[in-house]
Amino acid sequence: MQEARDRDMAEAAMRETALREAEAACQRRGATLTPLRRQVLGLVLEAEAPVGAYALLDRLKMSRPGAAPPTVYRALDFLLEQGLIHKLERLNAYVGCTDAGHAEGHGHHHPHQFLICRRCGTTVEITDHGVAHAIEAAARRAGFAVASATVEIEGECARCASA
């Protein structure tokens, strides 16, 4: 029981650090991480799996009863624009960016791929430059200039595979 409490406290501390880093990154870029945007980012970061906009809205309504879908979508758009979260198209859900606040500028300019477990929904962001280079090379051969690429790979996580 104490171990679980310690783990929860460590996760809360890591989340708070990520929120402070996100706030600092926004300030450097001349953007404002408003209390609402910060709260939505916190909800994305605390989710154990990718989380959809309406699930975020339900959680947000616990502290902001008047929250409506446009409120959440505007906050998510801002967080995406600032490179603080990613949208997983396959799941129509959002996850925190592991590189958030570290890269200068806006958006997601680092290569990223996602491993998504079909059984439990666990999602892991990886950054494999080899995959990114292979995509860019293949696109170039096809006469296509890549602006951005998100790779979503579905399968089973180690925990589900061993169960």
C-alpha positions as CSV (number, residue, x, y, z in Angstrom):
1,M,0.0,0.0,0.0
2,Q,2.8,2.4,0.9
3,E,4.5,1.5,-2.4
4,A,1.4,2.5,-4.4
5,R,1.2,5.8,-2.5
6,D,4.9,6.5,-3.2
7,R,4.4,5.7,-6.9
8,D,1.3,8.0,-7.0
9,M,3.3,10.8,-5.4
10,A,6.2,10.3,-7.8
11,E,3.8,10.4,-10.8
12,A,2.1,13.6,-9.4
13,A,5.6,15.2,-9.0
14,M,6.6,14.3,-12.5
15,R,3.3,15.6,-13.9
16,E,3.8,18.9,-12.1
17,T,7.3,19.2,-13.4
18,A,5.9,18.6,-17.0
19,L,3.3,21.2,-16.5
20,R,5.9,23.8,-15.3
21,E,8.1,22.9,-18.3
22,A,5.1,23.3,-20.6
23,E,4.3,26.7,-19.1
24,A,8.0,27.8,-19.5
25,A,8.0,26.6,-23.1
26,C,4.8,28.6,-23.9
27,Q,6.3,31.7,-22.3
28,R,9.5,31.4,-24.4
29,R,7.3,31.2,-27.5
30,G,5.1,34.1,-26.5
31,A,2.1,32.0,-25.9
32,T,0.0,31.7,-22.7
33,L,-0.8,28.4,-21.0
34,T,-4.0,29.6,-19.4
35,P,-5.3,27.8,-16.3
36,L,-7.9,26.0,-18.4
37,R,-5.2,24.9,-21.0
38,R,-3.0,23.8,-18.1
39,Q,-5.8,21.8,-16.5
40,V,-6.6,20.1,-19.8
41,L,-2.9,19.3,-20.3
42,G,-2.8,17.9,-16.7
43,L,-5.8,15.7,-17.5
44,V,-4.1,14.3,-20.6
45,L,-0.9,13.7,-18.7
46,E,-2.6,11.9,-15.8
47,A,-4.6,9.6,-18.1
48,E,-3.1,6.1,-18.1
49,A,-4.0,5.6,-21.8
50,P,-4.8,7.9,-24.7
51,V,-7.8,10.0,-23.8
52,G,-10.6,11.3,-26.0
53,A,-12.0,14.8,-26.0
54,Y,-15.3,13.8,-24.5
55,A,-13.6,11.9,-21.7
56,L,-11.6,15.0,-21.0
57,L,-14.8,17.1,-21.0
58,D,-16.3,14.7,-18.4
59,R,-13.3,15.1,-16.2
60,L,-13.2,18.8,-16.7
61,K,-16.8,19.2,-15.7
62,M,-16.0,18.0,-12.2
63,S,-14.3,21.3,-11.5
64,R,-15.8,23.4,-14.3
65,P,-19.5,22.5,-14.6
66,G,-20.1,24.9,-17.5
67,A,-17.4,23.4,-19.7
68,A,-18.6,22.6,-23.2
69,P,-17.0,20.7,-26.1
70,P,-15.7,23.8,-27.8
71,T,-13.8,24.7,-24.6
72,V,-12.0,21.3,-24.7
73,Y,-11.3,21.4,-28.4
74,R,-9.9,24.9,-28.3
75,A,-7.6,23.9,-25.5
76,L,-6.5,20.7,-27.3
77,D,-5.9,22.7,-30.5
78,F,-3.6,25.1,-28.6
79,L,-1.8,22.2,-26.9
80,L,-1.2,20.5,-30.3
81,E,0.0,23.7,-31.8
82,Q,2.5,24.2,-29.0
83,G,3.8,20.6,-29.3
84,L,2.7,19.6,-25.8
85,I,0.4,16.7,-26.9
86,H,-0.1,14.4,-29.8
87,K,-3.3,13.3,-31.4
88,L,-3.5,9.6,-32.2
89,E,-5.7,9.5,-35.3
90,R,-6.5,5.8,-35.1
91,L,-7.9,6.2,-31.6
92,N,-9.1,9.8,-32.0
93,A,-7.4,10.4,-28.7
94,Y,-4.6,12.5,-27.1
95,V,-1.4,11.7,-25.3
96,G,1.2,13.9,-23.8
97,C,4.4,14.5,-25.8
98,T,7.5,13.0,-24.3
99,D,9.6,15.8,-25.9
100,A,7.2,18.7,-24.9
101,G,8.8,21.8,-23.8
102,H,12.3,20.8,-24.9
103,A,12.2,21.7,-28.5
104,E,12.2,25.3,-29.6
105,G,9.5,26.6,-31.8
106,H,6.0,25.2,-32.2
107,G,4.6,21.9,-33.2
108,H,6.1,18.4,-33.3
109,H,9.3,18.6,-35.3
110,H,10.9,15.5,-33.7
111,P,10.2,12.2,-35.3
112,H,7.7,10.2,-33.3
113,Q,6.1,6.8,-33.5
114,F,3.5,5.3,-31.3
115,L,3.2,1.7,-30.1
116,I,-0.5,1.0,-29.3
117,C,-1.6,-2.1,-27.5
118,R,-4.8,-3.4,-29.0
119,R,-5.7,-5.2,-25.8
120,C,-5.2,-2.7,-23.0
121,G,-4.7,0.5,-24.8
122,T,-1.3,1.3,-23.4
123,T,0.5,3.7,-25.7
124,V,4.2,4.3,-25.8
125,E,5.8,7.2,-27.8
126,I,9.2,6.3,-29.3
127,T,11.5,8.4,-31.3
128,D,13.4,6.4,-33.9
129,H,15.3,8.5,-36.3
130,G,15.9,5.5,-38.6
131,V,12.1,5.2,-39.1
132,A,11.8,8.9,-39.8
133,H,14.7,8.8,-42.3
134,A,13.2,5.8,-44.1
135,I,9.8,7.5,-44.4
136,E,11.5,10.7,-45.8
137,A,13.6,8.7,-48.2
138,A,10.6,6.7,-49.5
139,A,8.6,9.9,-49.9
140,R,11.4,11.7,-51.7
141,R,11.6,8.7,-54.2
142,A,7.9,9.2,-54.8
143,G,8.4,12.9,-55.4
144,F,6.7,13.9,-52.1
145,A,8.0,16.3,-49.5
146,V,7.1,15.3,-46.0
147,A,5.9,18.1,-43.7
148,S,5.2,15.8,-40.7
149,A,4.7,12.1,-40.1
150,T,3.1,10.2,-37.2
151,V,3.4,6.4,-37.3
152,E,0.9,4.4,-35.2
153,I,1.8,0.8,-34.8
154,E,-0.7,-1.6,-33.3
155,G,0.1,-4.8,-31.5
156,E,0.4,-6.2,-28.0
157,C,2.4,-4.8,-25.2
158,A,4.8,-7.1,-23.3
159,R,2.4,-7.3,-20.3
160,C,-0.6,-8.4,-22.4
161,A,1.5,-10.8,-24.5
162,S,2.7,-12.6,-21.4
163,A,-0.8,-12.8,-19.9
